[in-house]
């Protein structure tokens, strides 16, 4: 089963020794990490191998490598690794450290069960350096069995082409709304007649428009463009993670690429849904924390649907001067008075758009 987890924080980085023996996979046990230097790398590197689920007995490489290639100066390069746990023990990322402020990761806290997979996204900001650059990312796994994976990330930041900003980050966008952001592309090289020629059709709900805004002429040379990236109103709720490619007439560097991220937010959404609870008659109530999300701050005005032992606590409507949030937590409780299954639909009326309603389905079992 594949799970994808996306977060947004950079974390610091440090190398931890990998001499302790690692957990064993259910099929062919891997060799223990060597106690002295050897061609084999730390066993945590195996999490990043693309075929590790099919070949769990393969030796870990000394390092995991990824080269973003030559890109315009300022580009925020992004790559998503697939983490797969090949060991017969739950594992999680306990620390991530890096050798350069140009690196960043999407914070990863999920526990990986044996042979479970998830996405691990790394970015490299080429605005932080010029020319070729290789940096190291250390990803520590644990907590019971400890090893640190070593990732080598490379890119060449070209100064003849520059982009600003280096990526398109829409943030939270309400479903049905068109959001747009412009990116300035400057060519400062010696090639006469350099151009952005056409857009590679995006795979996702993205529109791209390219407009030339300036040209230096026969003496100064160079060219300026504005690339406008827009999120279509038809984009479904959920995360946005796309890459936009614009072709050039430079055969040595034929593409300019931009990473596009964001989150399309439904008018109101709840997580988890449905809520499943079980409790003994006369015992302690079962509870669940439910997150209610909207594209903008809101207040819960009224709750309908409680009964048969199901109740809900919501944040107070708020007083003057207190912050109103776009993500709010409500608590659903189940205290059965008799045994049997209970199905309820909690309806939270808000002050959004004339009274938009968040629906929380509840499936409960009294024992």
FENCORDA-V412462 format. One record per residue. N is the residue number from 0. RES is the residue in one small letter. BURIAL is # if it has 9 or more other ideal C-beta (glycine too) atoms within 8 Angstrom, else .. Layout:
((N/RES/BURIAL) (N/RES/BURIAL))
This chain:
((0/x/.) (1/x/.) (2/x/.) (3/x/.) (4/x/#) (5/x/#) (6/x/.) (7/x/.) (8/x/.) (9/x/.) (10/x/#) (11/x/.) (12/x/#) (13/x/.) (14/x/.) (15/x/#) (16/x/.) (17/x/#) (18/x/.) (19/x/#) (20/x/.) (21/x/#) (22/x/#) (23/x/#) (24/x/#) (25/x/.) (26/x/.) (27/x/.) (28/x/.) (29/x/#) (30/x/.) (31/x/.) (32/x/#) (33/x/#) (34/x/.) (35/x/.) (36/x/.) (37/x/.) (38/x/.) (39/x/#) (40/x/#) (41/x/#) (42/x/#) (43/x/#) (44/x/#) (45/x/#) (46/x/#) (47/x/#) (48/x/#) (49/x/.) (50/x/.) (51/x/#) (52/x/#) (53/x/.) (54/x/.) (55/x/#) (56/x/.) (57/x/#) (58/x/.) (59/x/#) (60/x/.) (61/x/.) (62/x/#) (63/x/#) (64/x/.) (65/x/#) (66/x/.) (67/x/#) (68/x/.) (69/x/.) (70/x/#) (71/x/#) (72/x/#) (73/x/#) (74/x/#) (75/x/#) (76/x/#) (77/x/#) (78/x/#) (79/x/#) (80/x/#) (81/x/#) (82/x/#) (83/x/#) (84/x/#) (85/x/#) (86/x/#) (87/x/.) (88/x/#) (89/x/.) (90/x/#) (91/x/#) (92/x/#) (93/x/.) (94/x/#) (95/x/#) (96/x/#) (97/x/#) (98/x/.) (99/x/#) (100/x/.) (101/x/#) (102/x/#) (103/x/#) (104/x/#) (105/x/#) (106/x/.) (107/x/#) (108/x/.) (109/x/.) (110/x/.) (111/x/#) (112/x/.) (113/x/#) (114/x/#) (115/x/#) (116/x/#) (117/x/#) (118/x/#) (119/x/#) (120/x/#) (121/x/#) (122/x/#) (123/x/#) (124/x/#) (125/x/#) (126/x/#) (127/x/.) (128/x/.) (129/x/.) (130/x/.) (131/x/.) (132/x/#) (133/x/.) (134/x/#) (135/x/#) (136/x/#) (137/x/#) (138/x/#) (139/x/#) (140/x/#) (141/x/#) (142/x/.) (143/x/.) (144/x/#) (145/x/#) (146/x/#) (147/x/#) (148/x/#) (149/x/#) (150/x/#) (151/x/#) (152/x/#) (153/x/#) (154/x/#) (155/x/#) (156/x/#) (157/x/#) (158/x/.) (159/x/.) (160/x/#) (161/x/#) (162/x/#) (163/x/.) (164/x/#) (165/x/#) (166/x/#) (167/x/#) (168/x/.) (169/x/#) (170/x/.) (171/x/#) (172/x/#) (173/x/#) (174/x/#) (175/x/.) (176/x/.) (177/x/.) (178/x/#) (179/x/.) (180/x/#) (181/x/.) (182/x/#) (183/x/#) (184/x/#) (185/x/#) (186/x/#) (187/x/.) (188/x/#) (189/x/.) (190/x/.) (191/x/.) (192/x/.) (193/x/#) (194/x/.) (195/x/#) (196/x/.) (197/x/.) (198/x/#) (199/x/#) (200/x/.) (201/x/#) (202/x/.) (203/x/.) (204/x/.) (205/x/#) (206/x/.) (207/x/#) (208/x/.) (209/x/#) (210/x/.) (211/x/#) (212/x/.) (213/x/.) (214/x/.) (215/x/.) (216/x/.) (217/x/.) (218/x/.) (219/x/.) (220/x/#) (221/x/#) (222/x/#) (223/x/#) (224/x/#) (225/x/#) (226/x/#) (227/x/#) (228/x/#) (229/x/#) (230/x/#) (231/x/#) (232/x/.) (233/x/.) (234/x/#) (235/x/.) (236/x/.) (237/x/.) (238/x/.) (239/x/#) (240/x/.) (241/x/#) (242/x/.) (243/x/#) (244/x/#) (245/x/#) (246/x/#) (247/x/#) (248/x/.) (249/x/.) (250/x/.) (251/x/.) (252/x/.) (253/x/.) (254/x/#) (255/x/#) (256/x/#) (257/x/#) (258/x/#) (259/x/#) (260/x/#) (261/x/#) (262/x/#) (263/x/#) (264/x/#) (265/x/#) (266/x/#) (267/x/#) (268/x/#) (269/x/#) (270/x/.) (271/x/.) (272/x/.) (273/x/.) (274/x/#) (275/x/.) (276/x/#) (277/x/#) (278/x/#) (279/x/.) (280/x/#) (281/x/.) (282/x/.) (283/x/.) (284/x/.) (285/x/#) (286/x/#) (287/x/#) (288/x/.) (289/x/#) (290/x/#) (291/x/#) (292/x/#) (293/x/#) (294/x/#) (295/x/.) (296/x/.) (297/x/#) (298/x/.) (299/x/#) (300/x/.) (301/x/.) (302/x/#) (303/x/.) (304/x/#) (305/x/#) (306/x/.) (307/x/.) (308/x/#) (309/x/#) (310/x/.) (311/x/#) (312/x/.) (313/x/#) (314/x/.) (315/x/.) (316/x/.) (317/x/.) (318/x/.) (319/x/.) (320/x/.) (321/x/.) (322/x/.) (323/x/.) (324/x/.) (325/x/#) (326/x/.) (327/x/#) (328/x/#) (329/x/#) (330/x/#) (331/x/#) (332/x/#) (333/x/#) (334/x/#) (335/x/#) (336/x/.) (337/x/.) (338/x/.) (339/x/.) (340/x/.) (341/x/#) (342/x/.) (343/x/#) (344/x/#) (345/x/#) (346/x/#) (347/x/#) (348/x/#) (349/x/#) (350/x/.) (351/x/#) (352/x/.) (353/x/.) (354/x/#) (355/x/#) (356/x/#) (357/x/#) (358/x/#) (359/x/#) (360/x/#) (361/x/#) (362/x/#) (363/x/#) (364/x/#) (365/x/#) (366/x/.))
